[in-house]
């Protein structure tokens, strides 16, 4: 989350830049033909970062390893290494030392996608759990008819609607190109944290079947965990919101 502390360097040499360093947690890093690379071209802090288009067939570049994750297996995550990688200066994206601002703008879209994904995922998990509960019987009746679960699902559906409206509000502001860092951070924080509780209860509702791969909820339990980590942790979201409300 500390983007301003990027250590990979890009040194200007004539009409080229020479890249040195390493990256971790790079989405689709094992299969990409081109990478949007953030590297340090200036001094310390956010003012010395630039963005580049980096082709992965450049000499000196190699993928270290594909990280073994517990979820979101459809998208690989990799370690990347750059050793005296030379790329043309024209591969610079935008102006030199202005990359941090573009990264922060991209973060808002990424965090908004996380909130949207959380809302959609919770909707699916709850609907599938309720449908399962209508067909699975225990003690002579469908398990969804037990009051403890009916009330639990009502609580989650109510909270889900709050997350949906918070996310819709952030999407509306984002589409109108208004400043909405607070609203997006709130949407990601609330929806991401809520998804952890929803998936836990839905998996518990399935009983033993929630612990096997036959049902979607087992995969959801692993995938949903990323929502409070990727794109900025819940703790980072709280720090951003706190600063924006002058706390």
C-alpha positions in Angstrom: 0.0 0.0 0.0 3.0 2.3 0.4 3.2 3.3 -3.3 5.5 6.2 -2.7 8.2 3.8 -1.5 8.7 2.2 -4.9 12.4 1.1 -5.2 12.6 -0.2 -8.8 14.7 2.4 -10.7 14.6 3.7 -14.3 17.8 5.6 -15.2 17.9 7.7 -18.4 20.8 6.8 -20.7 20.7 8.6 -24.0 17.5 7.7 -25.8 16.8 4.8 -23.4 15.9 4.0 -19.9 17.7 1.2 -18.0 15.4 -0.6 -15.5 16.6 -2.4 -12.3 14.7 -3.9 -9.5 11.9 -6.3 -8.7 8.2 -6.5 -8.3 5.9 -8.7 -6.2 2.1 -9.3 -6.3 1.9 -8.6 -10.0 -1.5 -9.7 -11.5 -1.1 -11.8 -14.7 2.7 -11.3 -14.4 3.5 -14.8 -15.8 1.6 -14.3 -19.0 1.8 -10.6 -19.9 3.4 -9.5 -23.1 3.5 -5.9 -21.9 3.5 -4.4 -18.3 2.6 -1.0 -17.1 5.7 -0.4 -15.0 6.1 2.1 -12.1 9.8 3.0 -11.5 11.7 5.6 -9.7 13.2 8.2 -12.0 13.7 11.0 -9.5 14.2 11.5 -5.7 12.5 9.8 -2.8 8.7 10.0 -2.2 5.8 10.3 -4.6 7.4 13.0 -6.7 10.0 10.8 -8.3 7.9 8.0 -9.8 7.3 7.5 -13.5 5.2 5.0 -15.6 6.4 3.0 -18.6 5.1 0.5 -21.1 7.5 -2.4 -20.6 7.6 -5.3 -23.1 8.4 -8.6 -21.4 10.7 -9.9 -24.2 13.4 -7.4 -23.1 16.8 -8.9 -22.2 17.4 -9.0 -18.4 13.7 -9.5 -17.5 12.5 -12.7 -16.0 9.6 -14.0 -14.0 10.7 -15.3 -10.6 7.8 -17.5 -9.7 4.1 -17.8 -9.8 2.8 -17.3 -6.3 0.6 -20.0 -4.8 -2.5 -18.3 -3.6 -5.4 -19.8 -1.7 -8.1 -18.1 -3.9 -8.7 -16.2 -7.1 -6.9 -18.9 -9.0 -8.2 -17.8 -12.4 -5.7 -14.9 -12.2 -2.0 -15.6 -11.7 0.1 -13.4 -9.4 3.9 -13.3 -9.9 7.3 -12.0 -8.8 9.1 -10.1 -11.6 12.8 -9.2 -11.8 14.5 -6.5 -13.9 18.3 -6.5 -14.4 19.7 -3.8 -16.6 16.6 -3.9 -18.9 16.9 -1.3 -21.6 13.8 0.2 -23.1 13.4 3.2 -25.5 12.6 6.5 -23.9 9.5 6.8 -25.9 8.0 4.0 -23.7 7.6 6.6 -21.0 3.8 7.1 -20.2 3.0 10.7 -19.6 5.6 13.0 -18.1 8.6 11.9 -16.1 8.1 11.9 -12.3 4.3 12.3 -12.6 3.4 8.6 -12.4 2.2 8.7 -8.8 -0.8 10.7 -9.7 -1.8 8.2 -12.4 -1.4 5.3 -10.0 -3.6 7.0 -7.4 -6.3 7.6 -10.1 -6.1 4.0 -11.1 -6.4 2.9 -7.5 -9.9 4.5 -7.3 -11.1 2.4 -10.2 -9.6 -0.7 -8.7 -11.1 -0.1 -5.3 -14.5 0.6 -6.9 -14.4 -2.7 -8.8 -13.6 -4.4 -5.5 -16.8 -2.9 -3.9 -18.9 -3.8 -6.9 -17.5 -7.4 -6.9 -18.3 -7.6 -3.2 -21.9 -6.6 -3.6 -22.4 -8.9 -6.6 -20.7 -11.8 -4.8 -22.8 -11.3 -1.6 -26.0 -11.3 -3.7 -25.0 -14.6 -5.3 -23.9 -16.2 -2.1 -27.1 -15.3 -0.2 -29.4 -16.3 -3.1 -27.7 -19.7 -3.5 -27.7 -20.3 0.2 -31.4 -19.6 0.5 -32.2 -21.8 -2.5 -30.1 -24.6 -0.9 -31.9 -24.1 2.4 -35.3 -24.6 0.7 -34.4 -28.1 -0.5 -32.2 -29.3 2.4 -34.3 -30.6 5.3 -33.5 -31.3 8.9 -35.8 -32.2 11.8 -38.7 -32.4 9.4 -38.5 -29.0 7.7 -36.4 -27.0 5.3 -33.4 -25.6 7.2 -34.1 -22.1 5.8 -37.3 -22.1 7.9 -35.4 -22.1 11.2 -35.8 -18.7 12.8 -32.1 -18.2 13.5 -31.3 -18.5 9.8 -34.2 -16.5 8.5 -33.3 -13.7 10.8 -29.6 -14.0 9.9 -30.3 -13.8 6.2 -32.6 -10.8 6.7 -29.8 -9.0 8.5 -27.4 -9.7 5.7 -29.9 -8.7 3.0 -30.4 -5.4 4.8 -26.7 -4.7 5.2 -26.2 -5.8 1.5 -28.7 -3.1 0.4 -26.8 -0.5 2.4 -23.5 -1.7 0.7 -25.2 -1.6 -2.7 -26.4 2.0 -2.3 -23.1 3.2 -0.9 -21.4 1.6 -4.0 -23.9 3.0 -6.4 -23.3 6.5 -4.9 -19.5 6.0 -5.4 -20.0 4.8 -9.0 -22.2 7.8 -9.8 -19.6 10.3 -8.5 -16.8 8.4 -10.3 -18.7 8.4 -13.6 -19.3 12.2 -13.3 -15.6 12.6 -12.7 -16.1 14.2 -9.3 -13.7 13.9 -6.4 -14.9 10.7 -4.7 -11.9 9.2 -2.9 -13.8 9.2 0.4 -16.9 7.6 -1.0 -15.0 4.9 -2.9 -12.9 4.1 0.2 -16.1 3.8 2.3 -17.7 1.5 -0.3 -14.7 -0.8 -0.5 -14.3 -0.8 3.3 -18.0 -1.5 4.1 -18.7 -4.0 1.3 -15.4 -5.8 1.7 -15.8 -6.3 5.4 -19.4 -7.2 5.1 -18.6 -9.9 2.6 -16.3 -11.6 5.2 -19.3 -12.0 7.5 -21.7 -13.0 4.7 -19.5 -15.8 3.3 -18.8 -17.1 6.8 -22.5 -17.4 7.7 -23.4 -18.8 4.3 -20.7 -21.5 4.5 -21.8 -22.3 8.1 -25.4 -22.7 6.7 -24.3 -25.4 4.3 -22.8 -27.4 7.2 -20.4 -30.1 6.0 -21.2 -29.3 2.3 -19.8 -25.9 2.8 -16.4 -27.5 3.4 -16.2 -29.4 0.2 -15.7 -28.3 -3.4 -19.1 -29.5 -4.6 -20.7 -26.2 -3.9 -19.6 -22.7 -4.9 -19.5 -21.4 -1.4 -16.2 -23.2 -0.7 -14.5 -21.3 -3.5 -16.2 -18.1 -2.5 -14.8 -18.5 1.1 -11.3 -18.4 -0.4 -11.9 -15.7 -3.0 -13.7 -13.2 -0.8 -10.8 -13.0 1.5 -8.9 -10.8 -1.0 -11.5 -8.1 -0.8 -10.1 -6.6 2.4 -6.5 -6.9 1.2 -6.2 -6.2 -2.5 -6.2 -2.7 -3.8 -5.6 -1.3 -0.3 -6.4 -3.1 2.9 -9.4 -2.2 5.1 -6.9 -0.6 7.5 -5.6 1.7 4.7 -9.2 2.6 3.7 -9.8 3.7 7.3 -6.7 5.8 7.3 -7.7 7.5 4.0 -11.3 8.2 5.3 -10.0 9.5 8.6 -7.7 12.0 6.8 -10.5 13.2 4.5 -12.9 13.9 7.4 -10.1 15.6 9.3 -9.6 13.1 12.1 
